[in-house]
Amino acid sequence: MDRRICAWLLATFLLITVSLADAQQPGKVPRIGIVSGTGNPNEPGSSIKLFRQALQELGYVEGKNILFEYRYTEGNRDRIPGILAELVSLKVDVIFSTQAIVIRAAKQATKTIPIVMAITPDPVAAGLVDSLARPGGNITGLTFLTRELSGKRLELLTEMIPRLSRVGILLVSGFTAFKDYEAAARSLKVSLQSLEVQVPNPDLLGAFQVAVKGRVSAIITTSVPGLSGYHKQIVDLAVQNRLPLMSETVSVVEAGGLASYDANRDEIFKRAAVYVDKILKGTKPADLPVEQPKKFELVINLKTAKQIGLTIPPNVLARADRVIK
């Protein structure tokens, strides 16, 4: 046989063999590091459920073509650097979190792994991205504008409660949510009472005792890490003390709080999944502008209003996007 033909046959055989071997090699399954406050893989919080569901609708099946690495801060900031270091060592493909403090730590932990956020503060003001249009670096995602809505929540409380004079702000020590309400309070001629707690194991009973002693007429509970696992206890204390409870998140109203005003979080968590999908398909985080919410919702719990003896004015009730009866 001609030597050139033999060489061609051998090369063809080797090429086919290598191609078959490559075809039999399983593709790399992307791994997503999810860092949240509380929960477990079997019973994650509503935000993670929506995020996973949206990924499933995009064609991702957990355990088949995507893997999740769940980590929980449990309200303990000291755990965060170790959690991020572990995810970096695992070489996850994307890190996702709804906590700004986690995103900040992730930014310090890695400059290469893409980071997708869905957070409450302004990411530009927090120093997480260069700008919304051009985030730069390895961080992108969405913001709720929660802090920017503080004044609107206080305004709604003054409309719901006649002669409102003093409002307690329930927050975790070390966070600056209180100052976001101060300007609105001055313009509305309402005084504020700080109800600051330490985490983990916040003394919520003590905070409500301070509120009662300070004669507050209502309480706003902030959506900061460390309080998410205590919604039921916060709601129960508010009802027991017949205090109207305004929340920065709808989940508190669903647990029995009086009202909330916030961005549509369901849509935001679903959009976060779209960001992850685009990154897994090759788009760089720096090329994905940070999104702001377009839809905001006022939710009122009439059952709770009745429990605490409060009548919601018809003009406020008419503006509600959802009423829980």
C-alpha positions in Angstrom: 0.0 0.0 0.0 1.2 3.5 -0.8 3.0 5.1 2.2 1.0 8.3 1.8 -2.3 6.4 1.9 -1.2 4.5 5.0 -0.3 7.8 6.7 -3.6 9.3 5.8 -5.6 6.3 7.1 -3.6 6.4 10.3 -4.2 10.1 10.8 -7.9 9.6 10.0 -8.2 6.8 12.5 -6.5 8.8 15.2 -8.7 11.8 14.6 -11.9 9.7 14.8 -10.6 8.0 18.0 -9.9 11.4 19.6 -13.2 12.8 18.5 -15.1 9.8 20.0 -13.1 10.1 23.3 -14.0 13.8 23.5 -17.7 13.0 22.8 -17.7 10.5 25.6 -16.2 13.0 28.1 -19.0 14.6 30.2 -19.2 18.4 29.8 -18.4 20.6 32.7 -21.4 21.2 34.8 -21.5 24.9 35.9 -21.5 25.4 39.7 -23.3 28.4 41.3 -22.4 29.6 44.7 -25.5 30.9 46.5 -25.0 32.8 49.7 -28.1 33.8 51.7 -29.0 34.6 55.3 -30.9 31.5 56.5 -32.5 28.4 55.2 -31.3 25.0 53.8 -31.1 23.4 50.4 -34.4 21.6 50.9 -36.2 24.7 52.3 -34.6 27.8 50.9 -36.0 31.3 51.3 -38.5 32.6 48.8 -35.9 34.6 47.0 -33.7 31.5 46.3 -36.8 29.5 45.3 -37.7 32.1 42.7 -34.1 32.3 41.5 -33.9 28.5 41.1 -37.3 28.4 39.4 -36.3 31.0 36.9 -33.1 29.1 36.1 -35.2 26.0 35.6 -37.5 27.9 33.1 -34.3 28.8 31.3 -33.5 25.1 30.9 -31.3 24.4 33.9 -31.9 21.2 35.9 -30.2 21.0 39.3 -27.9 18.0 39.4 -28.0 17.5 35.6 -26.7 20.6 33.9 -26.2 22.9 36.9 -25.1 22.5 40.5 -25.7 24.8 43.5 -23.3 25.3 46.4 -25.5 26.7 49.2 -24.0 28.7 52.1 -25.7 30.6 54.9 -24.5 33.5 57.0 -27.1 33.0 59.8 -26.8 36.7 60.5 -23.1 36.3 61.5 -20.9 38.7 59.6 -17.7 36.9 60.8 -18.7 33.9 58.8 -18.8 35.7 55.5 -15.1 35.8 54.5 -14.7 32.1 55.2 -17.8 31.3 53.1 -16.4 33.3 50.2 -13.0 31.8 50.5 -14.5 28.3 50.4 -16.6 29.1 47.2 -13.5 30.6 45.5 -11.5 27.4 46.4 -14.3 25.4 44.8 -13.9 27.4 41.6 -17.6 28.1 41.3 -18.6 29.6 38.0 -20.8 32.4 39.5 -21.5 33.7 43.0 -25.0 34.9 43.7 -26.3 36.8 46.8 -29.0 39.1 47.9 -26.9 40.7 50.7 -24.7 43.7 49.9 -22.3 42.8 52.7 -21.7 39.4 51.0 -21.2 41.1 47.6 -18.7 43.5 49.2 -16.8 40.5 50.7 -17.0 38.6 47.4 -15.4 41.6 45.6 -12.5 41.3 48.0 -12.3 37.5 47.6 -12.1 37.3 43.9 -11.5 39.5 40.8 -12.2 36.8 38.3 -15.3 34.8 39.3 -18.5 36.6 38.1 -20.7 37.9 40.9 -24.4 38.5 40.4 -26.2 40.6 43.0 -29.8 41.4 43.9 -29.4 43.9 46.7 -31.2 46.7 48.5 -28.6 49.6 48.5 -27.4 51.6 45.6 -24.4 49.5 44.3 -22.7 52.6 42.9 -22.9 54.5 46.2 -21.8 51.3 48.0 -18.7 51.2 45.8 -19.5 47.8 44.3 -19.6 48.9 40.7 -18.3 51.9 38.7 -21.7 52.8 37.3 -25.1 51.2 36.5 -24.5 51.4 32.8 -20.9 50.2 32.9 -20.4 48.2 36.1 -16.8 47.3 35.3 -15.0 44.5 37.0 -16.7 41.1 37.8 -19.9 42.3 39.5 -23.3 43.0 38.0 -27.0 42.3 38.7 -29.9 44.3 40.1 -30.8 46.7 42.9 -34.2 47.0 44.7 -33.8 50.8 45.5 -35.0 49.8 49.0 -33.2 52.7 50.7 -34.5 55.2 48.2 -38.1 54.2 49.0 -37.7 55.0 52.7 -39.4 58.3 52.6 -42.4 56.9 50.7 -42.9 54.3 53.4 -42.9 56.9 56.1 -45.3 59.0 54.0 -47.7 56.1 53.6 -47.7 55.5 57.4 -48.7 59.2 58.0 -51.6 58.6 55.6 -52.7 55.4 57.2 -52.4 56.6 60.8 -54.0 59.9 61.8 -51.9 62.2 63.9 -48.8 60.0 63.6 -46.1 61.6 65.6 -43.4 59.0 66.4 -42.1 56.0 64.5 -39.7 53.3 65.6 -37.1 52.0 63.1 -36.1 48.4 63.8 -32.7 47.7 62.4 -29.5 45.8 63.1 -26.5 47.5 64.7 -23.9 48.6 62.2 -26.3 49.3 59.4 -27.2 52.8 58.3 -30.9 52.3 57.4 -32.0 54.8 60.1 -30.5 57.8 58.4 -32.4 57.0 55.2 -35.6 57.9 57.1 -34.4 61.1 58.7 -34.9 63.6 55.9 -38.5 62.4 55.2 -39.2 62.5 59.0 -38.2 66.1 59.2 -40.4 67.1 56.2 -43.3 65.1 57.6 -42.8 66.5 61.1 -42.4 63.0 62.5 -39.9 62.0 65.1 -37.9 58.7 64.9 -36.9 56.2 67.6 -34.0 53.9 66.8 -34.8 50.3 67.8 -31.3 48.8 67.3 -30.6 45.1 67.9 -27.5 42.9 67.8 -27.2 39.8 65.7 -27.2 36.8 65.9 -30.0 36.4 68.5 -31.5 39.9 68.4 -33.3 41.0 71.6 -36.6 41.8 69.8 -38.7 41.8 73.0 -36.3 44.4 74.4 -36.6 46.5 71.2 -40.4 46.5 71.4 -40.3 47.4 75.1 -38.2 50.4 74.1 -40.8 51.3 71.5 -43.7 51.1 73.9 -41.7 53.1 76.5 -40.9 55.7 73.8 -44.6 55.9 72.9 -44.0 55.2 69.2 -47.2 55.0 67.1 -45.8 52.6 64.5 -42.7 50.6 63.5 -40.8 50.2 60.3 -38.8 47.0 60.1 -35.8 47.2 57.8 -34.6 44.5 55.4 -31.1 44.1 56.7 -29.2 40.8 57.2 -29.9 39.2 60.5 -33.7 40.0 60.7 -35.0 37.8 57.9 -35.3 34.8 60.1 -37.4 36.6 62.7 -40.3 37.9 60.7 -42.9 35.8 62.7 -41.5 37.0 66.0 -41.5 40.6 64.9 -45.0 40.4 63.6 -46.3 38.7 66.8 -44.7 41.4 69.0 -46.2 44.2 66.8 -49.7 42.7 67.0 -49.4 42.1 70.8 -48.5 45.7 71.3 -51.1 46.9 68.7 -48.4 48.7 66.8 -48.8 49.1 63.0 -45.8 47.5 61.3 -44.6 48.8 58.0 -42.0 46.6 56.2 -39.4 47.1 53.5 -40.3 43.6 52.1 -43.7 41.9 51.3 -42.7 38.7 53.1 -43.3 40.5 56.5 -46.8 41.4 55.4 -47.5 37.9 54.3 -46.4 36.8 57.8 -48.9 39.2 59.4 -47.3 42.7 59.2 -49.6 45.6 58.3 -48.1 46.9 55.1 -45.1 47.1 52.8 -43.9 49.2 50.0 -41.1 47.8 47.8 -40.0 46.9 44.3 -41.6 43.7 42.8 -39.0 41.3 44.2 -40.4 38.3 42.3 -39.4 39.9 39.0 -36.0 40.9 40.3 -35.0 37.4 41.4 -36.2 36.0 38.1 -34.1 38.6 36.3 -31.1 37.6 38.4 -31.4 34.1 36.8 -31.2 35.7 33.4 -27.9 37.4 34.3 -26.5 34.1 35.4 -27.6 32.4 32.2 -26.0 35.1 30.1 -22.7 34.8 32.1 -22.7 31.0 31.7 -23.1 31.5 28.0 -20.0 33.8 27.8 -21.1 37.3 28.5 -18.8 39.2 30.8 -20.3 40.9 33.9 -18.7 44.2 32.9 -20.8 44.1 29.8 -24.1 43.6 31.6 -25.6 46.9 33.0 -27.0 46.9 36.5 -30.8 47.0 36.4 -33.1 49.0 38.6 -36.7 48.0 39.3 -39.5 49.4 37.2 -42.5 48.3 39.2 -43.3 49.0 42.9 -46.0 47.5 45.1 -48.0 48.6 48.1 -49.3 45.6 50.0 -51.8 45.9 52.9 -52.9 43.2 55.3 -56.5 44.1 56.3 -56.7 41.1 58.7 -53.8 42.6 60.7 -55.4 46.1 60.5 -58.5 44.6 62.1 -56.5 42.8 64.8 -54.8 46.0 66.0 -57.9 48.1 65.6 -56.8 50.3 62.7 -59.0 51.4 59.9 -57.1 52.0 56.6 -58.4 55.1 54.9 -60.2 54.3 51.6 -58.0 56.5 49.5 -54.9 54.5 50.7 -56.6 51.2 50.3 -57.6 52.1 46.7 -53.9 52.6 45.9 -52.9 49.2 47.2 -51.5 46.8 44.5 -52.5 43.8 46.7 -54.8 43.5 49.8 -54.5 40.5 52.1 -57.9 39.7 53.8 
